[in-house]
Each structure stands twice: as C-alpha cells, then as structure tokens.
Amino acid sequence: QVQLVESGGGSVQPGGSLTLTCTASDKIFNIYTMAWYRQAPGKQRELVADISSSGRPTIRDSVKGRFTISRDGAKKTVYLQMNSLKPDDTAVYYCNRPTSMVPWGQGTQVTVSS
C-alpha cells in the first residue's frame, strides 16, 4: 500500500516562509500527478496546487504568486514552497495523487499567527 508522509510544517508569523515535503513510498511515483491539499479548522479540504508527471504546475488562485510546487522523481518527493504566508493559510496540509487517490497521510500543521 502506498504511503505518503508529509513534513515541514510549523508556526510562523505573517509574511514568513515554509517548505513542505511529501515523500511517497510507491515505485511508480513518477507517472502520477501529485497535489497538495489543505484543511483549515471547520472547513472542507481543498486543493492548493498540483504538478503533473512532466512537471507542469497548477496553483490555486488564492496562493498564486506565493506558493510554488515542485517534485524530485529520484527522491519520490513533492515540495510546496510557501512564501508571504497569511493567517488564512493556517491549515493541515496533505499531499495525494488526485487521479489515483491513496489513503491520506497524517498531514503537517501550518500555523500563521502574530
């Protein structure tokens, strides 16, 4: 069973930066589009960004210009670089394969607060 492990979250002040990491256990990681999602307290989980197997990124409008998604096939890892963080970015962040979902990982908490 494929496992996804997210890390890199933390507490930062508004305007700060974080880089999230998601590492997958599957051997065919490179053929899948990978995505980052987030779930804020009391809200539904939402797609933040995805990146195709060829490396083409798609970024949600609300974070465009602040977040960057990238991947490293050799490491089976997808990254989310988050800059200029806002309190509204506070959420648990998860990764998954949007075209072939696997069980959710534990996520990584991001808290943006002054």
C-alpha positions in Angstrom: 0.0 0.0 0.0 1.3 3.4 -1.0 2.2 5.7 1.9 2.5 9.4 1.8 4.5 11.2 4.5 4.2 15.0 4.9 6.6 17.1 6.9 8.0 20.6 7.2 5.1 22.4 8.8 5.4 24.8 11.8 4.4 28.1 13.3 5.4 31.3 11.6 4.5 34.9 11.6 2.6 36.6 8.8 5.0 37.1 5.9 7.1 34.1 6.8 8.0 31.1 4.7 7.9 27.4 5.0 8.8 24.5 2.7 6.6 21.4 3.0 7.8 18.0 1.9 5.8 14.9 0.8 7.6 11.6 0.3 5.9 8.7 -1.4 6.6 5.0 -1.0 5.4 3.8 -4.3 7.7 2.6 -7.0 5.9 4.4 -9.9 5.7 7.8 -8.3 6.9 9.5 -11.5 3.9 8.6 -13.6 1.4 10.4 -11.3 0.2 13.9 -10.9 0.9 14.9 -7.3 -1.0 17.5 -5.4 -1.0 19.5 -2.1 -4.3 20.0 -0.3 -5.1 21.8 3.0 -7.9 21.7 5.5 -8.5 24.6 7.8 -10.5 24.1 11.1 -14.2 23.8 10.3 -13.6 23.8 6.5 -13.5 21.2 3.8 -10.2 20.0 2.4 -9.2 22.0 -0.7 -6.7 21.6 -3.5 -3.9 24.1 -3.2 -1.6 23.1 -6.1 -0.7 20.1 -8.3 2.1 19.1 -10.6 1.9 16.8 -13.5 4.2 13.9 -14.1 6.0 16.1 -16.6 6.4 18.9 -14.1 3.7 21.3 -15.1 2.3 23.1 -12.1 -1.2 24.4 -11.4 -1.6 26.8 -8.5 -4.8 27.8 -6.8 -5.6 31.5 -7.4 -5.7 32.3 -3.7 -2.0 31.3 -3.3 -0.7 32.1 -6.8 2.5 34.1 -6.7 3.2 33.0 -3.1 3.3 29.2 -3.3 5.4 27.0 -5.6 5.1 23.3 -6.2 7.9 21.1 -7.4 8.9 17.5 -7.5 12.0 15.3 -7.5 11.4 11.9 -9.1 14.6 10.4 -7.8 13.6 11.1 -4.3 9.9 10.4 -4.8 9.2 13.7 -3.2 7.0 16.7 -3.9 7.6 20.1 -2.3 5.4 23.1 -1.6 7.4 26.3 -1.1 5.2 28.8 0.7 6.2 32.5 0.9 4.4 35.6 2.2 2.3 33.4 4.4 -1.0 34.8 5.7 -3.2 33.8 8.7 -5.7 32.4 6.2 -3.1 29.8 5.2 -3.3 28.2 8.6 -4.4 24.6 8.0 -3.2 21.0 8.0 -1.5 20.3 4.7 -1.7 17.0 2.9 -0.4 15.5 -0.3 -2.0 12.9 -2.6 -2.4 11.7 -6.1 -5.6 13.4 -7.5 -6.0 10.9 -10.3 -5.4 7.8 -8.2 -6.0 8.7 -4.6 -4.4 6.7 -1.8 -5.0 6.8 1.9 -4.3 10.2 3.4 -1.2 10.7 5.4 -1.1 12.4 8.8 -0.6 15.8 7.2 1.6 18.6 8.5 0.3 21.5 10.5 1.0 25.1 9.3 0.0 27.9 11.7 0.4 31.5 10.7 -0.1 33.9 13.5 1.4 37.0 15.0 
